[in-house]
Structure formats: structure tokens, C-alpha cells
Amino acid sequence: MATTDDGALAVELAAAAGELLLELRGTALSGRELGAHGDQRANELLIAGLAERRPGDAVLSEESADTTARLSADRVWIIDPLDGTREYGEGDRSDWAVHVALWERGELAAGAVAVPAQEIVHDTDAPQQVPPRADGPLRIAVSRSRPPALVEYLATELDAELVPMGSAGVKATAVLRGEVDAYVHAGGQYEWDSAAPVAVAEAAGLFCSRIDGSPLRYNQPSPKLPDLLVCRPEFSAKLLAAIASQPDVAEVRVS
């Protein structure tokens, strides 16, 4: 029976796409070929599931052509079928994810982030309780291969520890799991990179904004949403002040 609950549907679809991606890892494909095939197959699964279960809703996907029809829709599913294609293609990495979020009349209404190789699904229906913070320096999730200059500046300014990891969804939900205190990104992302992670982070009580503290807006004419801050709420003011003090922060943030 089809669920009437959007949050449960987000979990179901994200988990199903994750299971498919894990199965594909057992094929002879590898590297970029595996990543491209995984992107395509997971997208097909999610698009088909939404067409069957929510036929009246619009969809914005990283792997499908965008249309202006979504701009007049009341409900838009924002999906990233495979967040962290490079990590997925490496075969032995677990820091990749599947994002499924629902935007409804101006707000993120539901979402799920599956981290299949770690057997984790974060969702908005049953928000995870953020664990107590251990003593020690501020910990910031950072790209393992392309740490942005802003984050390196914050590490120096705040005497913070940078914790390398893969996809955007994994870095954002690492704050939920207590592995880091913050995820700061600047320099280029799209709505599908952050919609589901932000939905589950906000449901758990974390602070989420753009790097100047302004709200994150979804289902915009351009899907570019280039910067993001997700952190424990007790660090939001400190991080925003440090970001604002960066000499070329105006260049870091791309509107």
C-alpha cells in the first residue's frame, strides 16, 4: 500500500536507491563508469517511484533536465540520486549518500539522507538526537580532496580541526552524528546537494544557513545554491563572525 506520509516516502525511496547502488557495486564496473551508471540507475528508480506515488508533484534532480514547470508547483521533490559519485566509484569508500527532499510552498517539508554503505538513513520523521559534544577543539567537516580556502582560514582563526570526508550529505549529517561540530561550504553547490541534508539537520535542531547567515531558499529559478553552513547551534554565532571576518569573503560567496 502506498504511504500517505511524505517523510516515510522519502525514507523508502532513499533506502531503495541506496540498496540498488550497493548491488551495482558488485558488478564488473568500476571508477567513473560505475559512478555514471549508478547515477543513472538511482535516478531512474527515484523518478519512477515519485511518478507512481506522487504523480502530481514536480521534481528537481541533478540527473534530469530542469524545467520551469516546477516554479509554479506547490510541491517539488529535490533529489540527488548519488551524492559523492567519486567516492562511490572508488568501491571501498562509504562516504557517499542519496538525497530525497520535499519542498512545499516555500519550505522544506520532509527529507531523508541515506548513507547506504554505513547502513544509515537520517530522516525528518524521526529526527536523530544530536549526541553531547566531547571536549576538544572545534571540528569542521571538509572535502578530502578540495578543501576550500575559507575553511582553511576558519581552521586558523578558530584553532579548529579539519576532518576530511566525502560527499556533501555525509559531511552535513556528520554534524548530526556528533563526528564534527560544523560543515562549512563555499564555492559551488546546487539545491540537490543540500536540500535533504538541511531538512534532516533542521529537524534535529541544528543551525543551517548560507555563510552570511541568510536563509537557504529552495525551488528558485536557478538551482545554484553555492554556500552552506550546518552546525551545532551553540557555534553558529562564532562561525558566522569568523566567516564575515575573512578578508575576501565577498569573493568566496557567489550569489
N, C-alpha and C positions, 0 to 999 in steps of 0.2 A: 504494500500500500504506500502511495506517495505521501511523504511527510508534508504537513502544512506549516512546519516551523522552518523559517529561513536559516536560523543558526544551525539546526540539525542537518539541513540540506548542505550547507557549506562544509560541515564536517564530513558528511558522507561522500561528497564529491572530491574533496581534497584527499581523503584517505584512499578512495578508489584510484585516483590518478597516481598517488604515491605507490600503491601496490603494483600498478601497471609498470611504472618506471623501475621498480625493483626487479620485476620479471624481465624487463628488457635488458637489464644489466647482465643477465645470464646468457645473452646471445653472443654471437661472434663479433658484434660491432664493438668499437672502442673509440675513445677520443672524440674528436669533433663530429664524426659520423654518428656515434652513439648519442651525443648531445642533441644534434639536429633531429634525429629520429625520435628521441624521447620528447622533445619539444612538440613535434607534430602529433605524435600519438596521444600525449596527455591533453593537448588542446582539443583534439577530436573528441576525446572522452568527455571533457568538461562541457564543450559546446553542445554535444548531443544530449547530455544529461540536463542541461538547463533548457534546451529546446523542448524536451519532453516534460519536464517538471514545472518550468516557469515560462511557458510559451509566449506570454505577453510582455516579458521583461527584455530590456536591451542588454547587450554585452559589450564590454571593452576588454579586449585581450591583447597581450603582447604579440601573439602569434596569428592574429586575424586582422584583416583590413578594417580600419576605423571608418565610421560613417557619422554624419551629422545627426542621424535619427536619434541617437542616444541623448542629445542635448535637450530634446523636448519630452523625454521619457521621465516618468516619476520614479522608476526603479531601474537601476543599472548594476549588473554584476561586473566587477572589476577583477580580472583573473590573470595570474601569471602561472602557466602550466608547469614551468620548470624554472625556478629561481636559483641560479647558480649552475648554469649549463656546463661551465668549465669544470667545476668540482664534480658534477655528476659524471662527466665523461672520463674523469681520471680513474673511476672504477672502485678505488679503495677509500674514497673520501665520504664522509657522512654529513658534511655541512652544505647541503642543498635542500630546497624546500618547494612546496606547492602552495600557492596563494589563491584563496577564494574569498571575495568580499562582496557585500551588497551595499550599494549607495541608494538611499531612498529620500527623496525630497530634501536634498541638501546635507544629509548626514550619513555617516557610515552606520548602517543598521545591524549588520551581522558580519561575521567573518570567521575564517579558520586558516591556520597555517600548519601544514603537515610537514614534519621533518622525518620522512619515511625511514631513512637508514638508521635513525635513532629511536624509531618506534614511538614518536611523539606527535600529538595533534593538539595544538593550542586553539581554543575557540572562545567565542563571546558568550555562549550559553552557560558554560561552566568555567568562569574566569579562574585562572590559576592564582593561588595566593603567593605573592612575592615573598621569598624567604627572607629572614632577618639578614642584615648585612654583616659580614665579618669585618674585623678591624683591618686596617691597611690602607694603602694609597687608593685614590680614585682609579677605577678600571674602566677603560674605554675600548669597545669593540672596534676593530679596524680591519680593512681589507688586507688579506695576507700577501697580496701581490701589488696593490696600488694604493698605499696609504696616502690620503690627501694631505697637502701642506697644512691645512687648517688643523687637522687632528694632531699633527706633529707639533704645531705651535701650542695647542692646548696641553699636550703632554709636558712641555717645558714650563708653560705658565702655571700649571696646576700641580706640577710634580706628579703627574698621573702615569699609570702603567697602561701601555697599549697591548691589547690582547688580539692577535691575528685570528681571523676565521673567515669563512667563505661568503655565502650569499647574504643579501640584504635581509631576507626573512630570518635567517639563522642569527645574524648579528642583533636584530631588533628583539627577537624572542629570547636571546641570551640574557637580556635585562630581566625578563620575566623569571627566568630560571635561577637568577642570582649569580650567574657566571661573570657578569660585568655590571657596572653601575650605569653605563650610558652607551648609546650608539649615536655618533655624530657623522653625518654625511654631507658633503658639499661637492658640487662639480658635475652633477648629471644623474638624474633618475627620472622615472616616469610613474604615473599613478599606480600602475600594477605592481611596481616594486615595493610600495609602502602601504597601500590601502588595507590589505588583510593584516599585516603586522601592526599597523596603527590601531585597527579595530580591536584586536585582542589585547594590545597593550593598554589602551584606554579603558577597556572593560575591567582590567586588573588593577586600575588605579594609577598607572604610570603617566608621566607627563609627556606629551607629544606636541610638537610644533615645528614650524620652519626655524631656521637658525637665527632669525631675528626676533623670534617669539610670536610671530603672527600665525594665525590658524592655518592648518592644512586644508585645502579646498580640493574636492574631487568632482569628477564629471565636468571638467572645464573644456572649453573649445580645443585648446591644446593639451594633450595628456602629459606634457612635460611638467614634472614637479621635482626640481633639481636638488633640493636640500632638505634635511630632516634632522630632528633631534628627538630621541626617545631616551628617557632617563628616569631614575628614581626621583620622585617629586622633591625630595629634600635637596637635590643637587641642581634643580632647574635654574634657579637664580644665579648661582655661582657659574654654571656653564654658559648661560646666556651673556653674563657680564664679560666673561673671558673671551667668548666669541666676538662680542662687539669691540673688544679692545685690540683685536688683531688688525694691524695697520692696513692691510689690503682686503678687509672683509667685504668691501663693496664689490671687489672683483671676484671674490670667491663665490658670492651668491649670484646666481644667474636667474633673472626673473623669467 
